């Protein structure tokens, strides 16, 4: 996941789009020729007014690749012209002969005449990006640490040994074997010795004798080395040094790069103190990894930037002992090999320069969205409000079929493992760690060896097939990972219950263990793509995220996230597929690259420490009762009567009613499914034995043998020995045929695959939702049991934003006039919860049946519930998103202060049935007529409609060429990608929301117009004076209702997505 790799995806993103908003025109950088005459007034008038930005630095810096990348982008501003001062002019000419500029970017490096640059600034008084006088302080580590201390920024404990001082108290050094005493301050080894001059990179780390002694000597990178070990344990005796505590950082350093006080880009590299070897990629560049800064660290970057008066500034962070310490400030420095950083840096610098100079030079430039502006976005009903919180509950992506095998075991070796992991204490054990799985595998191998040598007990020989399957599954992939497989063992004090036909029914029961092996259920490559793609789409909800989905959309979130204004936390249950989905989503959301494991480790929190995404035991008991009743109702070998329908579907769900119409006779339907499964198994057997196809590799490395076993077990379990159909296996059948139809049909070539899919789908449409309760009360009881901890957490997430009001002044300054006023607590809070289907089902249940709104009194809520009733399946990547907005102009106690939107998407769409229920639009039908006259010129759109070929929809997630799976995006009316399937957003005045985020004067002007229009509409609105914008197309649906919240009003919008 290095930054060199990172850029491939980002560059592709930029190539696929038209230039972003701040790119206007193009042009190469110009080196200033001293012989060129200055521009005449006539030329200036003819060419328009521009800000001349002068770059005054040594050629090694000004001609470096990162500098060229940034300046090239800066040049693309319409009103900016970049001039690079040649090095010979800087070194040899007096400042009076240097080119004249309006804005000066100048910074010190080896050989640079900083004093001359200061004289130039005093002569011409340009706007200076990086303060020149402070660059003297940055060259002295003593002054750097003093400045950091004054700002209250955490730094390592240190002392200065100043041998240049005439006061002997400033250079007292007492050296012992394992510590030194500097001016009375004791430093135990390991400690760090730094020269006071920041230009001297010869830093030594001294180790204690208990660790072998000696020292690690750091220096500027030479080839592939940045440090070397020395056996020398004594400190240097000449020169002045800073001594400080060594910080245990787990072998990584964090490099932070600010661009102005509101933006910080961070990346990690292997610490040079670790082994001295520089990690490089194939192109020879040092490998660095993306880092997510905490809010406290983002505030540190702001303080460093302001304290040293360096808009563009790099510094080093050490993360140790739960804190972050600044150990070095480098002044002007920039990221290497990151196009995202180059874009961001140029945009921020350009806006910073024009904000400062455009008014004085009378340049007609309007202020765009700035990072220090509040995150103002248009809500679904048109009003401009500040986005405060985004909470999403998301199901995992496409996975392999889950598989399970049970076997009763009595061998002492299994009991030893059971006892070793405290099985008797709880009555069961769950084994997921590699060491634990290895013990089970070793036991299985030993027992199979005994069987081959005819030394095994008859009971063990009976289990040979199961033991071989246990061994085969545990040997898959060649290595262990708890993400792929797990073994459970349950204690049976009287053995496993046996049927009456058993021969040994009269034998005394002996204790046994039921060993349950679970495997499969892994996130597929397609699932990773789905999650990553949805992550990219998700950016569009944030400020600056508007614009076409296929292009460089959502870059506003990436910039927002680089400031202290984005507080992101990602939670996932402990299932491997869920955690990897969360990591892939984070990769897409934040434009990360490379492997998912490092992203998972750094960014995804396990939510099971407090039961947040765990299921409740009582709810499982209720579920089993519902499953038993459902099993009885589905054993009827006749067509469903009206009474049967009412028993199976007491809540009268549209999707279940449609499925009952299709199934008619459940036993007959199950029998047909069983016959189709047998036909499929015959084909698998033929393919397995055919010389042409036997070596074909199926999706995700599966073989014909494994596929045959998978379907064989389903066929055996579905039609039991008692000649009845076990409907609890219907979800597994649907799972398997959906997977094979999606991924293996081109190899399997089963002609009746779609037929099996459709029959299994309709049966599953009845069974799956009703396993979570038949009646509304049962659904609520089970739903509450499953997701109460999650609901409490979501409520706390939203409540926290309201409670923050008390911590702030009521009348906040307009950011246009309060630039530099620190408000670090003001941010967008994002909380993402990745989980399994059960939590999404339960959450929808609680929203539907929990009495949130009155379905009889609220038309919009009723229509929302009708839509949800039509959704037959919560497929992969289903999501429920809650968005909280605030109008900071309203009184904190006013009902108009807060606005809540509830978005819903049923997830991906399978490659067979694509007739998802249409959403009739989020505004009442009565609104459409009044809006018709305003929606004439704005109706043209590149949005794909259902009648257009799906190839035109650039946002479709193509799982495989031959069988695409289509991603249902979260409905985000306010930020419509122009090539997605989302409906175009029309504001009340009839103008489509364009691909930029409005702010500053433009935002205030638009907000005023919107509010005036809304006020006019209020007189026509029905019910409770709701302000609703007209609807262009019947494509999506949202419902609003006023519900009280602490400290203000939440106006709840339920978004339904087609």
N, C-alpha and C positions, 0 to 999 in steps of 0.2 A: 504494500500500500504506500509506495514512495511517491513523492511529488513528481518525479519524472514520469512514472506511470500515470499519475493523476491527470496529466494534461491531455492524454489522448481523448478521453471522453469530453473534456471541456472544450478542446479545440473543435471537435466535431459539432458540439452544440453551437459554437459561434459561427461555423461555416454554414450551418443549415438555416441561418436566419438573415433577415435584412439587418442593416446596422442598427444598433441600439440607439435610444433617444439622444444620447449626448454626442454621438458621432455625427458630425455635420461636415461633409466635404472630406478631402484627404490631402496628403502632402508629405514630402520627405523633409527630414530635418535639415536645417541650413546651418552650416558653419559660417560665422560672420567673417566677412573679408574686411580688414581694416581700411582698404582703399575704396570700399563702397561709400558713396556720399549718403548722408542721412536722407530719409524720405521728405519730399517737399510737402507743404500744406495741401497743394493741389492733388498730389499722389495719394495722400492720406484720405482726402475727401473722395477721390475717385474710387479708391479700394475699400472704403468704409473704415470705421474706427476699429482698432484692434489693440489688445493688451500685448506688449512685447515682454516675453518671459526670457530672462537671461540666465543661462546655466554657467556658473563660474566654478570650475573644479579641475583637478588634474585630468589629463587625457585618459589615463588608465581607468578613471571612474566615469567621466562624461561619455566616453566612447564604449563603455561596457555594454554587454547585451541587455541586462535589465534596464539600464538607463535609457538605451535606445528604444526599447519596447514601451517604456512609460512615456517618453517624450514624443514618440510617434503618435501615440493615442492622444496625448495632450494637444498635439498639433491639429487634431481633427475637430477641436472646438472651433466654431465659426469665428469667434472673436479673439482667438489666441494665436500669436505667432511666436515660435520658439527660436531663440538664438543661442548657440553654444559658443562660449568664448574660447578661442584657440589657446593652447597651453603656452605657446611662445609669447603671446600678448600678455597673458597673466604674469609670466615670469620676467619678461624683459621690458615691457612698456609701462610708463607711469599710468596711474589710474585715470588721469584726465583723457588718455587716449583709448581707454576701454570703451566698448560699445555701450550706448545708453539703453536702459531698459526700465520698464514700469514695475516689474516684479523680479526679485533676485532669488535664485536657488543656488546657494553657495555652501560648500562644506569642506572641512579640513581632511586631508589625508597626507601621507608622507611627502614632504617637499613643498606643500602648498603654502603660499605666503598669506596667512590669515590676516596679518596686520594690514596688508594692502587691500584686502577685501573689505575690511572695516572702514578704511579710508574712502573707498569707492561708495560704500553705503552712506557714509556721512556727506559725501559730495552730491550725490544724486537723490538721496532719500527714497529709494524704491521700497515697495512692499516686500519685506524679507520673510521667506518661508521658515528658515531655521536661523534663530538668533545667533549672530556671529560671536559676540562676547562670551556667551555661555560655552562655546566650543573650546575655549581655553580651559574651562573648568572640567569639561569631559575628558581632557587629556591628563587629568590628575586624579588618581583613584581616591585620594584623601578628600578632595572637594566633592567628588561624586558621592561618597558615602555620607559626608556631612549633609549634602542636599537631601539625600534619601531619608536620613534620620529626621531632618527638619519637617519633612512632609508626612512623617508617621508611617513610612513604608518599611515593611519588615526586611531587615538585612541580617546576615550572619553576625554573631558576636565577634567583635574585632578589636584590635589595638594597633596603633601606628608606631613603628620604630623609625624615628626620624633622625638619621645620622647627619643630616644637613643642618640640624638645629644646633644653636650654640648652647642651649639649655641641656645639661646632661640628664635631666629628668625625662627628656623626650627620647633618649636612646639607651635606656637601661635594659640589658638582655642577660638573663641567667638561663643557661642551657643544661638540662639534665637528660638522662637516657631516654625517658619516655614523655617528657614535657618541656616546654620553654616558659619562662616568665618574662613578659614584655611590659616594662613600666609598671610592674606590680600585678599585672593580669596574667593568670596561668592558663596555658593552652595545652591540654593533653593530646598526645598523638591518637588518631590522625588529625593533623591540622594543615592549613594551607598558608603558603608564603607567596605574596604577590608583590612585585615591584610597584612603587607608588606611581610611576609613570604608566599611563594606560597604553602607551606606544610599545612598552616592553612586555612581550607575551611569554616570557620565561617564568612560568608559575610552577612552583614545586609543591608536591603533597608529601608529607612525611608520615611514615607508617610506624606503629608501635612494634616493639621487639616481639611481642606475643604473636604478631602476624608475620614475622620474618624481618621487620625493620626495613631500612632503605627508604628510597623516595621515588616518586613518579614525576618526571620532568616534562611539563607541557610546553609546547612551542607552536608557532604558526605552522600550519600544515605544509609538510614537505613530501610531495608524492603521496604515498598512501599512509603516511605516519603523522600523528599529531602529538605523540608523547613517547617517552622511553623510560624504562625502569633503570634506576641506579642503586647500587648497594650503599651509596653514601647516605648516612643518617644525620649528619650534622648540618645545621642551618648556615646560610651564607653570612660571611663576616664583613662584607663591604657592601655599601649601598643602603638605601632606605626601603623599608618593606612594610606591608600590611600583613598582620597575622590574624587568621580567623579560623573558626571551627569548621571542620570538614562536615558537609551535609550529605547524609545517606540518601541518594536519589534513585536507587534501583537501576543505576547505569544509564540514565537518560538526562539530557539537558533540554530545556525548552527555550527556543529562540522566539521572541515576540517582536513584531514589526508594527509600529503605529503609523497611521496616516491621519494626522489631526487627532484631537483628543477623544473622538467618538468611534474610532476604528482600530481594531487590533487583529492582526493575522498571526497565528502561532503555529509552529511546527517543532517536532522533537527530533533529536539526532542522538546517536550513541555518544555517551560522554567520552571525551578524549582521555579522561583519567581511567577509563575501564581497562583497555588493553593497548591503547595508542594506535590501533589500526583503524584507518578511516574506511567505513563501509561505502563502497561505490557501486553504481549500477553499471549496466552494459556500456553506457555512453561515457563512463568515467566520472560521473557526477556523484557527489556525496549523497547518500540516501537519507532522506528526511521523511518524517511521518506527520500527517495532520494531527493537530491537537485541539481539543475543545477546551477553551478557557472557562473557568468558573466566573460567576458574577464578581467575586472579590478580586480575581485576577484581572478582569476587564477594568475594574476601577483602578487597580494598580497601574495599568497601562495608561489610563487617562492622567493619573497623577504624575507619572514619569514624563509624559509628553508636555504637560503644562509646567512642571517644576524646572525642566531644563530648556523650556521654550523652543523645543525642536518638533516641528509638525511631523516631519518624517524622521523616525527615531527607532533604533533597534536596541533591545536590552535582553539580558539573560535571566531566566527564572529558574530557581531550584525548588522542586517540590519535595519536601521532606517533613516527616513528623506531622503530617496533616496540615502543614502550612505552606505558603509560597514565599520565597525569599528572592529579592533582587540582588544579584552578585556582580553585575557589570552593566554599564550603560555605554553604548557604542556610538551614539549620535546618528548621523545620516547613514542609513543602510537599508537595503531592500532585499526582498525574496528573490531567489534564483529559480527559474523554470516554473513559474506559476502564472499562466495567462489570466486566471481569475484575479490574482493580486494586481497584475499590471492594469487590467481594466478598472478595478476598484480604485487603485492608487491614482490613475489619471483622472478618473471622474471626480474623485474627492478634491484633488489638487485644483483641477479646472474650476469646479464650483466654488472652492475656497477663494481662488484668485479673482474670479469674476464677481463674486459676492462683495469682495472688498473694493475692487477697482472700477467695476461697471458704473456705479453711480457717479463717481468723480470724473470719469472719462466720458460720461453721457452716452454709454453704450446701451442700446435697447435690449437688455437681457433680462428674462424673467427667471425668478428663483425656482429651480426644480426641487424635487424631493431631496431633503438633506437628512443625514444620519442623526442630526440633533433635533430634527422635527419629530413631533409625536407620530406614531404610526397611524395616520388617518387613511381610512379606506371607505369606499362606498358600501353601505349595507344593502341587503336585497331589496328593501323598499325605497332605495335611492338616497337616503340621508347619509351625509358624510359623518362618520364617527371614528373614535379612536379604538383600535383593536387592542383588547387587553389580555384575552386568554383563549387558547385553542386546546380543547380536550378531545382526544379521539380514542375510541375503542375499536381495534382492527383485528379481524381474523387472519390467521396465517395464510401463506400462499399455497399453490399447488404442491401436493405431496404424493409420495408413493403410497400404495394401499397399506393400511395397517394390518399386521398379521400377528397371530397368537397361537401358541401350542401349549397344551397342558399335559403333564404326566405325573402320575403318583409315584413317589420314590420312597424307599425305606433303607437304602444303603447307609451305613454309618458315616461314610465320608460326607454325604450331604448334610447329615445331622451335625457333624463337626462344624461345617461352614455356617449352618443355621445358628448354632450356639455362639460361635466366634463373633457374629455380628448382632448379638443381643436379641435373637429371634424369640426366645422363650419369654422375654420381658414384654414384648408387644404382640406375640402370636404370629408375627410375620416379619419378613425382611425384604428390602428392595435393594438389589445389587446393580449398580451402574458404573462403578469405577473400574478402570482397566484391571487393577490387581484383583478385584473381586470376581470379575468375569473370567479372568485367567484361571482362577481356582476352580470355577465351575467347568471350564473347558478341560482342564487337566483331569478332573474327576471323570468326565464323560469319556475322555480318551482312555483312561485307565480301565474303565468298565468295559469299553468296546474291545480293548486288548484281551481282557479276561474272557470275553465271549469268543473271540477268535481262537484262543488257546484252550477252549472248552473247560475253563476253570470257573465260570460264573454260575451263580444260582439260577434256577429255572425262571424265577420271577424277573431277574435282570435280562435274561435272554428274550423274554416276552416283550420287553421294552426296547429291543434293539433298534427298531425303526425310529422310535422317538429319540433315542440317544444319538443316532446318526444325524437326525435333523438338528438336534441341539448342537452337535459338534459342527455341522456344516454352517449353521447360521452364525455361530460364534467365530468361525474361521473366515467369514466374509470380510472383504476389504484388506485383509492382511494385518490389521491393527485394530485396537479397541478404541471405542469412543462412546461415552454415555449418551451422546446425541443419537447414536444409531440403534442401540439395543439395550434391553434391560431384562433382568431375571428377578422374579418374585418367588418367594417360598412361603407357603401358609401351613401352619401346624394343624394337623387333624388328629386329635387325641384318640379317636376311635377309628381312624382310617377314613378313606373316602367313602361316602354312602354308595351302596351297590344296589342294583336292581334285584328283584325277587328271583330272577332266573339264574342268578349266580350259583355256582356249585358250592362255594365256600360260605354260604349265608349263615351256617351254624357255627362256623369257626370263631373262636374268640377274636375280637377286633384288636389290632395292634396299631399303635400310633404311626402316623405316616406324614409325609410332607407332600403337598401339591406344588410342583414346580411349574411356574408359568413363565414361558419365554415370549417376550414381545419384541418384534422388530418391524422394520418398514416405517411408514409414516414420516419419511425424511423429506425435507424440502427439495424439490426437483430443481434442475437448472431453470426450467420454465417458471417455477415459483419464485426463484430469485429475481428473474427478469420482471415478473409482475410486481413484486414488492419494490424493486428499484424504480420502476416506471411510475408507480403510484407515489413514491416519495418525491419524484421530480414534479409530478402534477400538483402535489400538495403545496409546493412552494407558492403556487399562484394565489393562495388565500392571503398572503402577507403583503405589507406595503411594498410597492415596487415590483410586485409579482405579476401584474397584469401584462398581457401580451400573448402572442401566439404560443401554444404549447409546444409545437414542433421546433420552435426556435429557441432563442436565449431567454425563455421565460423564467420567472421566479428568481432572477438574480438579486432582486430586492431582499429576499430572505437571506441569501448568502451574505449580503452586506450587513443586513440587520444582525445576523448571528455573530458577525465579527465584532459587533459593538457590545457594550454591556447591556443593551436593551433587549436581548433575547435570552430568556431563561428556559432552557430545554432539558427535559428529563424523559428518558425512554425506559419503560418497564416491560418485562416479558415473563410469562410463566416459565417453569423449568423444562418444558418440552423442547427438544432440540429444534424441531421445525419452527416453533414459535420464536425462539431466540434468533435463529438464522434469518427469519423473515424480518424481525426488528432490525437486525444489522444491515440487511440488504436495503430496507426502507431508509435507514439513516444514511446509507451510502448515496442513494438517489437524492434524498432531501438536502444533504449538505455538499453534494458534488464531490464525494470522496471517491477513491479508486483503490484497486488492489484487492487483497484477500479480505473475507468477511471476519475472520477470527480476530485480528487486532481491533477492528471496529467493535465487535461484540464485547471484547474484554474491556475496552476503554469507555464505551458509551451505554451499553445496555445493562440495566440493573435487574437483578432477579427479584420478582415481586412476591415470591413465596415465603420470604422470611416472616411476613406478617399475615399470610393467608389471603393476600389481596386478590390473587387470581387462582386460588384453590377452590375446589368444590366442597360444599358442606356435607357432612356424613348424613344428616337427617334428610337432606334433599334427595340423596341417593336412595334412601328407604322409600320415600314417596314416589320417586321415579319408578322403582321396581314394582310398586303397587299399580301404577298407571300402565306400565308395560304388560302386566299380567291381564288387566282388564282389556287392554287393546288386543292382546293375543287372542282372547276368547272371541271378541267381536269380529276378528279377521279370520276365524275358522269356519265361517258359514259357507256351505257349498250351495249357495243360491244367490240370486241378485239381491242387492241391498234394498231393504224396504225403507219407507220414510222414517220409521222408528229406529232402524239401524243407523241411518244417517244422523239422526239427532243425537244418538248415543256416542257415535264416533266423533261428530263435529258439532258439539253443543254451542260453540262460539260462532258457528256459521261462517267460517273462513272461506273466502272465495276460492283460493287455490286448492284447499282440501275438497271443497264441493266439486270442483272440476275434476280432481283426481278420482273421486268416488264415481262420477259419471263415466269416466274412462274404464275403471276397473270392473264395475258392475258386480261380478261374482269373484270374491277374493281368492277362493280356493282354485277356481278355474284359471284365474290370472297367474297365481303362483305356480300352478302345474305347467302352464305355458312357459313361464320363466325358467322352470327347472328343465324342461325339454330343450330350450335354447342353450342353457348352460352345458348340457350333455353334448349338444351339437358342436359347441365351441371347443369342448375338451377333445372331441374326436379330431377336429382340425389341428389342435395343438399337437396331438399324438402323431398325426400324419407328418406335420412339419418337422417334428423332432426326429423322425426316422428317415425323412427324405434327404438324400445325399446333397441335393442342391440347397436345401434350406436349413439343415440341422445345425450348421455352424453360425447361422445368423444371430447377431447380437441384438437383443431387444433394447428398449429404452432404459437408460440408467443402469446398463450392464446386466440386466436380467437375462436368463437363459430359458430355453423351452422347458427344461426340466423344472425350473423354479416356477415358471408360469403354470405349468401343469399341476404342480403341487398346490399352488395358490387356489386355482379353480377347483381342484379335486377336494380340498378341504371344505370350500364353500358349498359345493354340491352335496357332500356327505353331511354337513351340519344343517343345511337348509331343509333337506327331506329326511326326517329322523327315522329311527327304527320302528317307531310307533305309527308310521305312515301318516304323519301330520307335518305341516310346514311350520318351521320355526321362523316367525316373522321378525324376530330380533336380528336375523341375518340379512334382512332386506337392505339396510344401510350399507352392509359390507358388499353385497352384490352390486348395488348402484355405484359404490366407490370404485370397485374393480372394473366394471364395464366402462365407466366414465374415463378412467385412467387409460385403459387399453384402446378405447375408441379415440381418445385424444392423442396418444403417443405411439401406439403399436399397430394401428389398423393397416398401415401401408405394408407392414411385414406379415401381420396375421391374415389379412384379407378374408375376414369372416363376413359373408354377405348379409347375415342377419344381425350384425353388430348393432346397427341403429335401432332395429326392432327390439332387441334385448334392452338396449339403453332406455327406450321410451317406456316400455313396460315396467322396468325397474324404477325409472324416475317417478312414474305416477304412484307406484306402491310406496316409494320413499317419501313422496309428498304427503302421504297420509301418516306414515309411521314416524318419521323423524320429528316433526313438530309436536305430534301428540304424545311422544315419549316424555315431553316436558310438561305433561298435564293435559287432561281432556277438558275439564271445565275451567272457567276463568279463575275460580278460587284455587284449584289445583295448580294451574299455571303460575299464579302469583306466589303460592307457597313454595313451589320448587324454584321459581325465579329468584325470590328473595333469599332463599337458602344458598343459592349459587353466587349471586352477585351483590349481596348487601355490603361486604367490605369495600368492593369497588365503587358502589354508589356513594358510600360515605366519603371515600377519597375524592371522587369527582366533585361532590358538594363542597368539600374543603378547598379543593383547587379553585373553584369559582368564588367561594366566600372570601378567600384570602385577598382577592382583588378588591372586594368591597371594603374589607377591613383596612386595607392600605390607605383609604381615604383619610383616616384619622391621623396618619403619619405625615400628611402633606398639607401645604397651605391650600385653602379652598380656591383662591383666585391665583391660578398659576400664570406665570409670565408667558406671553406669546414667544415661541422659540426664535422667531425672527428678530426679536428685540432682547432676547436673553441669552444670546450665544455665549457660552463659557460658564453659564450658571449651572452648577452641578446638580442633577436630580437622578442619582444612580439607581434609586429604588424603582423608578418608573420604567417598566419594561413589559414586553409581551411574554406571557407565561405559556409555554407549550408543554403539555403532558400527553404522552402517547402510551397507550396500554395495548400490548399485543397478547392475544390469547386464543383460545380454541373456540369452536362453534358454540359450545354450551353457554359461554359467557355472553356472546352476542345474542343468542336466542333469549337468554334470561333478561338481558337489558331491554330488548325490544318488548318482551312480555310485560315487564314492569312499566314501561312507558305506555303501552297499550291499555293495560288493565289496572294500572295503579291509581286511577282517579286524578291524573295530572290535570286534565281538562275535561269539560263536560261535552261528550260527543253529541248530545241532543241539542245543546244550546249554541254550540260553536260550529258553524258550517265548515270553516276551513279545517278544523281538527277532524271533523267527521270525514271529509274527503281524504285527508291524510291517512286516516285509519283504513279507509276503503282501499287506498293504494297499497298499504302495508299488507292488508288482507289478501291482495292479489299476488304478492311476491311468494312464490312457492318454495324458494330455497335461499338460504343465506350462504352463498358460495364463497370460495376462497377470496380473501381480501375484502369481504363485507366490512362496512364500517359505519359507526355512528359517531358523528362529530358535533361537539357543542362549541359554539363560538360566542364569546362575551364581548360586547362593545360598550363603550362609555362615551357620553357626551360631556366633556369637561366644562362646557359653558353652562350646564344646568346646575341647579342647587343640589348638593349631595343628598338631601332628603327628598328631592323631587322624584315623582314617579317616572319622569322622562330621562333620568340620569343613565340608566342601564338598558341594554337591549340584548336579548339572548336569541341565538338561532340554533336550531337543531337540524343537522343535515344527516341524510341516510343514503347509503348505496348498498344494493344487494350483492356487490362484488362482481367477479368475472362472469362472462357469459359463455357457456359451453359451445362447442363447434357444431352441435346438432340443432338444438332448439334455441332459436335466436329471437323468438317472438315474445320479448319481455313486455309486461303490461305497460301501456303508455301512461305517463303522468299527465293529468289534464292542466298543468300549469299552477303556479303558486298563488295566483290572484283569483278572486271570484269571477265567475263568468260575466257578471253584471258590469265588471270593470272594462271588459274588452271593447265594448262598443264605444265608450267614451274615449278610449285610447286610439281607436282606429284611424282617426284623422291625423294623428301625430306620428303614425308609424308608416309613412309612405316612403320617403327618400332613404330612411335608415333600415329598410327591410332587407336590402341586398347584403349577403353574407357569404363568407367562405365556409360557414359551418356545414358539415355534412348532414344531410337529412336521411331518414330511413329509406327514402327511395333511391338515394345515390349509391353507387358502388362503394363497398366498404374499403376498397383500396384508396379512396380519396381521404379517408380518415387517418391522418398521419399519426394520431395518438393511439391507434389500436395496438394492443400488445399481441404480437404474433408469437405464440408458443413454438409452433413448428410450421414449416412451410406448407405441409400438406394438411394441417388441421389447426387452424388458428384459434386461440382462445382470446376473447375480447374483454378488455378491462372496462368495467363500468366506473367512470370517474366519480369522485365525490361531487355533488352538485354545488357549484360555487358560482352563483349568478354574477356576483360582483367582480369576478376576475375571469372572464371567459376566454379560453384559448381559441384563437380564430380557426384552427383546423381541427378542433375536437368536436365531440358530439354535444357539447353543452350549448344551451340556447343563448343567443346574444342578449346582453344586458342592455336594456333601454332605460334610461333615466326618465323621470317624469316630464322633462321638457322635450323628450323625443330624441335626444342625442345618445348615440351609442357610447358606452364607456370606452375610451381609447386605451392604447397599450402603454400608458404611463400612469403613475400615481400622482394625483394632483396634490399640491401642497402650497404653502406660502400664500401669496396674494390670490393665486388661481384657486386654491382650495377655499379660501374665504369667500371669493366671488361666487364660485359654484355652489357652495353651501348655502349662501344667501338666496340664490335663485331657486335651489331645490326646496328650501324651507318655505319660500313664498308660494311655490307651486303646491307643496304639500298642504299648506294652510288653505289654499283654494279647494283642494281635493277633499279636505276634511268635511267641508259642508255637504259633500255628496256621498260620503262614506256611510256605511251601514253599521249597525251594532254599537260599538264602543269607540266611535271616532277614530278608526284606524286610517293611517295614511298609507296608501298602497299605490305603487307605480303601475302603469299599464303594461299589458303583456303582449309581446310580439308573436309568440308561437305557443301552441299547447304542447310543451315539451317536458316541463318539469313543474314541481308542485311544492309549495311551502305554505304553511299555515301559521298565522300569528295570533297570539292571545295575550292579554295582559294578566300577569300573575305577580303578586307582590313578592319582593325580596327585601332582605334586610338592607336598610340604608338607601333603598331606591326601588325601582321597578324593573322586573325582567320582562321583556316583551318576547314571548317565546315563538320562534318560527320553526315549524317542522318541515324540513325539506325532503321532498320525495323525488328520487331520481329514477329515470326510466332505464 
